[in-house]
Amino acid sequence: MYLALYRKYRPKTFEDVISQPHITTTLKNEIRQNRTAHAYLFTGPRGTGKTTCSKILAMAVNCERPIDGDPCLSCESCKGIENGSILDVVEIDAASNNGVDSIRQLRDEASYTPGQCRFRVYIIDETHMLSSGAFNALLKIMEEPPPHVKFILATTEAHKVPATILSRCQRFDFRRIRPEDIQQRLLEIAGREDFTLAPDAAELIARLADGGMRDAFSLLDQCAAFCDTITLDTVVQAAGVVGRDYLYELTDCIRREDGAGAVLRIGELYGMSKDMQGLVEEMIHHFRNLMLALTLKEPQKLVSVLPHERERLMESAKQFPLSAVLEILGELQECLDKMGRSYDKRMTLELTFVKLCTPAMWTTPEGLLARLDRLEAVLYSGRLPALAETPVPVSPAPPEPTLEVPEVAPGLQVAEPQEFSQTEPAKAVPEPPPKPVQNQPQPLPEWADILADLAGRDMPLCGILKGSRAFTAGEVIYIDSPLSLMGAMLRQEGNAAKVIAAVENKTGKRYKLRVKSAAPPAATQESAFGKLLEKARANGIEVREEE
């Protein structure tokens, strides 16, 4: 029967455990001095040896002939515990046995003396998954345990374990295994198996494992099934780390402030069934690499990318100041948090990238610092942006005479004002009679009835149009609203089509819809339609306003 590599080469003694000398040395000394505690807590990331050390400790405390704190692996106790034939060592998965009844059963069994070993050992894996009632039941027996009982608790989230439990355990924190140690262990195992492993391939596997030996073994097993000679390309194909150009494409969109391009690329990835939350995690990892490239002198020690990708990564990092990278990382992390509460993860990601592509919206201290860095870079480079060709309107000086031109509706033609020579004295020019304006906007008298009709059929749409006024000019109907988001709301879910249909139902004519929303404050600028109404009253046109 074939065994996975992580099971086949699981350490059987403390001496074989890698990168945890602060733990193995302490446990060996306790066994050698016969000073073992009644309860232990092993915590740390996955694949760092928590369960392995638990089983080694269970064998060591019951070993008949321990060798310098390690189990001998040859006595009846060691053999029985290793093959699972001895029932005095019980391994419990708290993820599936997290109820109070399971712990009560454990407490009842613990009162009996062991049958074959010196100690009855309970290994509770994923301890943080126990319920509050189960923790209370476990606490009772851990306060005053029988002398023949020992507990070994293993968890990846020690902060979820009650403090009352923690205070009764010896706590050991497992560290992530260094990539160099993982690489050396993989090369050693490859020498015992019927496949070859290139050193650069072992290095990439070690970095992709992220400090977990079990993950490294699983990836090595996958690569060995792919081919007998494991090279760097083999790991790339087996691990699926190819085709990551979209990360750099989205990064370039942020650099170019191309929000539309970023949204389109996200849409393409969504159409390819790309997980949006996974995409955010990849972007966070990518910008972390950019941060390391900008911060460290030798970032290749911590950056887990392919050798041929490192140059591209360094070139991409030069396009951003460190403050901008920190701001982007913060926004991406916030986006990841929001996705857990959002019903539309794609929209959440699109909003984030639109904000990232618009530095003017960065309001955090990191964002403001990034904007200042960009401004300094432009000033130092001497490449100032070109001024807009459209002149900015300014108020004329008070002494100079001005020529008032009445405002008209959009799309209407207005005669250009006549220019006067500065060398000749200004002559009195008789004011010509006003020319009739074609298609001048007129209030829509049926608008109140249209709103009443919409209230009976679509109350949310009627709420959007509350307080608005309607004007017609030719084949166009204008809606003047105090709501600043009127245009965006009408574009959602076919609201504009509903309004056009309601108007056609009342007037018998089909119009094109235009929206005029949220005019500036009255203290600085009047509404265009307000000015239009004033001009109409001045010309003797009867105007009626309805609330």
Buried (B, 14 or more C-beta within 10 A) or exposed (E): EEEEBBEEBBBBBBEBBBBBEEBBEBBBEBBBEEEBEBBBBBBBBBBBBBBBBBBBBBBBBBBEEBBEBBBBBEBEBBBBBBEEEBEBBBBBEBEEBBBBEBBBBBBEEBEEEBEBBBBBBBBBBBBBBBBEBBBBBBBEBBEEBBEBBBBBBBBBEBEEBBEEBBEBBBBBEBBBBEBEBBBBBBBEBBEEBEBBBBEBBBBBBBBBBBBBBBBBBBBBBBBBEBBEEBBBEBBBBBBEBEEBEBBBBBBBBBEEEBBEBBBEBBEEBBEEEBEBBEBBBBBBBBBBBBBBBBEEEEBBEBBBBBEEBBEEBBEBBEEBBBBBBBBBBBBBEEBBEBBEEBEEBBEBBBBBBBBBBEBEEBEEEBBBBBBEBBEEEEEEEEEEEEEEEEEEEEEEEEEEEEEEEEBBBEEBEEEEEEEEEEEEEEEEEEEEEEEEBEBBBBBBEBBEBBBEBBBEEBEEBBEBBEEBBBBBBBEBBBBBBEBEEBBEBBEEEEBBEBBBEBBEEBBEEEBEBBBBBEBEEEEEEBBBBEBBBBBBEEEEEEEEEEE
